[in-house]
Amino acid sequence: MRMNGRICLVTGSTHGIGLSTAKVLGALGATVLVHGRDGARAREVAASLSRDTCNANVRSVQADFAQLAQVRRLAQELDSALSRLDVLINNAAVLGARGAHSADGYDLTFAVNHLAPFLLTNLLLDKMRQSGPSRIVVVASEAHRRATLDFGDLMNTKVSGFLTPYQRSKLANLLFARALARRLAGSGVTVNALHPGLVRSHLFRNSPTLLRVLLSSVGRVFMLSPQQGARGSVYLAAAPELDGQSGGYYHGCRRVAPSAAAQSDASAERLWVESARLTGLPA
């Protein structure tokens, strides 16, 4: 697979899966935009990847996905600066502490994992249509199988358990990908989602102490490296056999069926309308 001349934006690519994804795409010859919340860290990573891959076309962009105003600002900057956008990988995610809120007052996990990529993707769609054929990749998770969405409590005020908001956000990712794929049918823009595996990453840095201890000891035996976790994202971004393929959910490089809840067109449409309202977009 070669990506020469293609421009790829990888969100959340200063650590973990995103960083490994950006590195492989850079090695394949793509122009890679390394996104991070911390601008200094993003610049440092972009410079390091440029050296490691001998690719001068690795650059950094900055936006805090806990602030929708910054997502809008990033989209405007990219729309003005880029001649095209061939691949958007929605990788950024958090596992927020219970009760944590975004700058807009939303549940932090729901805001960063779903509302931010929903807004960014929609604001960049015109650019991606103009660049077609182009690809949108959504990094979801098998954690979605344990979730159902409560449209009366999208901000998770009534949930118990540390993982429930994250599981719901990953279900929201899949419903978003489903609704988006239907809207983009025939446009030259494809949308696919994936589960990268259980990966050693920064995702669990805010988890309870006991969970962090277990993951850093026993968990290291069976958890994947970030490099292994990135394979699915790279595959969906670059594999020539996926030209024109849209609306799929992949476990690594293998297409699988998501949960029944993730296949609900009614839920996908309802979530789209609610997400548009919460982000200030037309439904």
C-alpha positions as CSV (number, residue, x, y, z in Angstrom):
1,M,0.0,0.0,0.0
2,R,1.3,3.5,-0.9
3,M,-0.3,6.8,0.1
4,N,1.9,9.2,-1.9
5,G,0.1,12.5,-2.4
6,R,-2.8,11.7,-0.1
7,I,-3.5,14.0,2.8
8,C,-4.5,12.3,6.1
9,L,-5.7,13.8,9.4
10,V,-5.4,11.5,12.4
11,T,-7.1,12.9,15.5
12,G,-5.6,12.1,18.9
13,S,-2.3,11.1,17.3
14,T,0.2,12.3,19.9
15,H,0.0,9.0,21.8
16,G,-0.9,5.4,21.5
17,I,-2.9,4.0,18.5
18,G,-3.1,7.4,16.9
19,L,0.6,8.0,17.0
20,S,1.3,4.5,15.6
21,T,-1.3,5.1,12.8
22,A,0.3,8.4,11.9
23,K,3.7,6.9,11.8
24,V,2.7,4.1,9.4
25,L,0.8,6.5,7.1
26,G,3.9,8.8,7.0
27,A,6.1,5.8,6.1
28,L,3.6,5.0,3.3
29,G,4.3,8.5,1.9
30,A,1.1,10.3,3.0
31,T,1.0,13.9,4.1
32,V,0.0,13.4,7.7
33,L,-1.6,15.9,10.0
34,V,-0.8,15.0,13.6
35,H,-3.6,16.3,15.9
36,G,-3.3,16.8,19.6
37,R,-4.8,18.7,22.5
38,D,-1.3,20.0,23.5
39,G,0.1,22.0,20.6
40,A,3.7,21.7,21.8
41,R,3.4,17.9,22.1
42,A,1.8,17.7,18.6
43,R,4.7,19.7,17.1
44,E,7.2,17.5,18.9
45,V,5.6,14.3,17.6
46,A,5.2,15.6,14.1
47,A,8.9,16.5,14.0
48,S,9.9,13.1,15.4
49,L,7.7,11.2,12.9
50,S,9.0,13.3,10.0
51,R,12.6,12.2,10.9
52,D,11.7,8.6,11.6
53,T,9.8,8.2,8.3
54,C,12.0,10.4,6.2
55,N,8.8,12.2,5.2
56,A,8.9,16.0,5.2
57,N,5.2,16.2,4.9
58,V,4.3,15.4,8.5
59,R,2.7,18.5,10.3
60,S,0.9,19.2,13.5
61,V,-2.5,20.7,14.2
62,Q,-4.0,21.6,17.6
63,A,-7.5,21.6,19.1
64,D,-8.9,20.6,22.5
65,F,-11.9,18.3,21.7
66,A,-13.4,19.2,25.0
67,Q,-14.2,22.6,23.5
68,L,-16.5,22.6,20.5
69,A,-15.3,26.1,19.6
70,Q,-11.8,24.7,19.1
71,V,-13.2,22.0,16.9
72,R,-14.8,24.6,14.8
73,R,-11.6,26.7,14.6
74,L,-9.6,23.6,13.6
75,A,-12.1,22.8,10.8
76,Q,-12.0,26.3,9.5
77,E,-8.2,26.3,9.5
78,L,-8.0,23.0,7.6
79,D,-10.7,24.1,5.1
80,S,-8.7,27.2,4.3
81,A,-5.2,25.6,4.3
82,L,-5.8,22.3,2.6
83,S,-6.2,21.8,-1.1
84,R,-7.8,18.4,-0.4
85,L,-8.4,15.9,2.4
86,D,-8.3,12.3,1.5
87,V,-8.5,10.5,4.8
88,L,-10.0,11.5,8.1
89,I,-9.3,9.1,11.0
90,N,-11.5,9.9,14.0
91,N,-9.3,8.3,16.6
92,A,-9.2,10.7,19.6
93,A,-10.9,9.4,22.7
94,V,-11.0,9.7,26.5
95,L,-12.2,7.6,29.4
96,G,-13.3,10.5,31.5
97,A,-13.7,10.5,35.3
98,R,-17.3,10.3,36.5
99,G,-18.9,13.7,36.6
100,A,-16.3,15.4,34.4
101,H,-17.7,17.9,32.0
102,S,-16.5,19.6,28.8
103,A,-16.1,23.3,28.4
104,D,-19.7,23.3,26.9
105,G,-21.1,21.6,30.0
106,Y,-21.6,18.2,28.4
107,D,-20.4,14.9,29.7
108,L,-16.7,14.8,28.9
109,T,-16.6,11.3,27.5
110,F,-19.6,11.9,25.3
111,A,-18.3,15.3,24.2
112,V,-14.8,14.2,23.2
113,N,-15.6,10.7,21.9
114,H,-18.8,11.5,19.9
115,L,-19.8,15.2,19.6
116,A,-16.3,16.5,18.7
117,P,-15.8,14.0,15.8
118,F,-19.4,14.4,14.7
119,L,-18.9,18.2,14.4
120,L,-15.4,18.0,12.9
121,T,-16.4,15.4,10.3
122,N,-19.5,17.4,9.2
123,L,-17.5,20.6,8.9
124,L,-14.9,18.9,6.7
125,L,-17.4,17.0,4.5
126,D,-17.4,19.5,1.6
127,K,-13.6,19.3,1.4
128,M,-13.7,15.5,1.4
129,R,-16.4,15.4,-1.3
130,Q,-14.2,17.6,-3.4
131,S,-11.3,15.3,-2.8
132,G,-13.1,12.0,-3.6
133,P,-12.6,9.2,-3.5
134,S,-11.9,9.8,0.1
135,R,-12.3,7.8,3.3
136,I,-13.5,8.4,6.9
137,V,-12.4,6.0,9.5
138,V,-14.1,5.8,12.9
139,V,-12.2,4.1,15.7
140,A,-15.0,2.5,17.8
141,S,-14.7,-0.5,20.2
142,E,-16.2,-3.8,21.1
143,A,-17.2,-2.1,24.3
144,H,-20.2,-0.9,22.4
145,R,-21.8,-4.4,22.7
146,R,-22.4,-3.7,26.4
147,A,-24.2,-0.4,25.8
148,T,-27.6,0.9,25.0
149,L,-28.3,4.6,24.5
150,D,-30.7,6.5,26.8
151,F,-31.8,9.5,24.8
152,G,-33.2,10.9,28.0
153,D,-29.8,10.8,29.6
154,L,-27.1,11.3,26.9
155,M,-25.0,13.2,29.4
156,N,-24.8,10.1,31.7
157,T,-26.1,11.8,34.8
158,K,-28.0,8.6,35.9
159,V,-25.5,5.9,35.1
160,S,-23.5,3.9,37.6
161,G,-20.1,2.3,36.8
162,F,-17.0,3.9,35.5
163,L,-17.1,2.3,32.0
164,T,-20.7,2.9,31.0
165,P,-20.2,6.4,29.5
166,Y,-17.3,5.1,27.4
167,Q,-19.3,2.1,26.2
168,R,-22.2,4.4,25.2
169,S,-19.8,6.7,23.4
170,K,-18.5,3.8,21.3
171,L,-22.1,2.8,20.4
172,A,-22.6,6.4,19.4
173,N,-19.6,6.2,17.2
174,L,-21.1,3.2,15.3
175,L,-24.5,4.8,15.0
176,F,-22.8,8.0,13.7
177,A,-20.8,6.0,11.1
178,R,-24.0,4.2,10.0
179,A,-26.0,7.4,9.5
180,L,-23.1,9.1,7.8
181,A,-22.5,6.2,5.4
182,R,-26.1,6.4,4.3
183,R,-25.9,10.1,3.8
184,L,-22.7,9.8,1.7
185,A,-23.8,7.0,-0.5
186,G,-22.7,7.7,-4.1
187,S,-20.7,10.8,-3.1
188,G,-17.2,9.2,-3.4
189,V,-16.7,9.4,0.4
190,T,-16.7,6.1,2.3
191,V,-17.2,5.6,6.0
192,N,-16.1,2.5,8.0
193,A,-15.6,1.9,11.7
194,L,-13.4,-0.6,13.6
195,H,-12.4,-2.1,16.9
196,P,-8.6,-1.9,17.3
197,G,-8.4,-4.4,20.1
198,L,-7.6,-3.9,23.8
199,V,-4.5,-1.8,23.5
200,R,-1.9,-0.5,26.0
201,S,-2.5,3.3,25.7
202,H,-3.2,6.6,27.5
203,L,-6.9,5.8,27.4
204,F,-6.9,4.3,30.9
205,R,-4.8,7.1,32.6
206,N,-7.8,8.5,34.4
207,S,-9.3,5.1,35.4
208,P,-9.6,4.0,39.0
209,T,-6.3,3.0,40.7
210,L,-7.2,-0.7,41.0
211,L,-8.0,-0.9,37.2
212,R,-4.8,0.9,36.3
213,V,-2.8,-1.5,38.5
214,L,-4.4,-4.6,36.9
215,L,-3.9,-3.3,33.4
216,S,-0.2,-2.4,34.0
217,S,0.5,-5.8,35.5
218,V,-1.8,-8.7,34.5
219,G,-3.2,-6.8,31.6
220,R,0.1,-6.3,29.8
221,V,0.1,-10.1,29.1
222,F,-2.9,-10.0,26.8
223,M,-3.1,-6.3,25.7
224,L,-2.0,-5.3,22.2
225,S,0.8,-2.8,21.6
226,P,-0.2,0.5,20.0
227,Q,1.5,-0.7,16.8
228,Q,-0.7,-3.7,16.7
229,G,-3.8,-1.6,17.5
230,A,-3.1,0.7,14.6
231,R,-3.3,-2.0,11.9
232,G,-7.0,-1.7,11.5
233,S,-7.0,2.0,11.1
234,V,-4.2,1.8,8.5
235,Y,-6.1,-0.9,6.7
236,L,-9.3,1.1,6.5
237,A,-7.4,4.2,5.4
238,A,-5.2,2.6,2.7
239,A,-6.2,-0.9,1.6
240,P,-7.0,-0.7,-2.2
241,E,-9.5,-3.6,-1.9
242,L,-11.7,-1.3,0.2
243,D,-12.2,1.2,-2.6
244,G,-15.9,2.0,-2.6
245,Q,-16.7,-0.1,0.5
246,S,-18.7,1.8,3.1
247,G,-20.8,1.3,6.2
248,G,-18.7,-1.6,7.6
249,Y,-17.5,-2.5,11.0
250,Y,-14.1,-4.2,11.3
251,H,-12.3,-6.1,14.0
252,G,-8.8,-5.3,12.9
253,C,-8.9,-6.1,9.2
254,R,-11.9,-8.4,9.3
255,R,-15.4,-7.2,8.7
256,V,-17.9,-8.3,11.4
257,A,-21.4,-7.5,12.5
258,P,-21.8,-4.9,15.3
259,S,-24.4,-5.3,18.0
260,A,-28.1,-5.1,17.2
261,A,-28.3,-1.7,18.9
262,A,-25.6,-0.4,16.6
263,Q,-27.6,-1.5,13.6
264,S,-30.7,0.5,14.5
265,D,-31.5,3.0,11.8
266,A,-34.0,4.7,14.1
267,S,-31.4,5.2,16.8
268,A,-28.8,6.4,14.3
269,E,-31.2,9.0,13.0
270,R,-32.3,10.1,16.4
271,L,-28.7,10.4,17.6
272,W,-27.9,12.4,14.5
273,V,-30.7,14.9,15.2
274,E,-29.7,15.2,18.9
275,S,-26.0,15.6,18.0
276,A,-26.7,18.3,15.5
277,R,-28.7,20.2,18.1
278,L,-26.0,19.9,20.7
279,T,-23.3,21.0,18.3
280,G,-25.3,23.8,16.6
281,L,-25.4,22.1,13.2
282,P,-28.5,21.9,11.0
283,A,-30.1,18.5,11.4
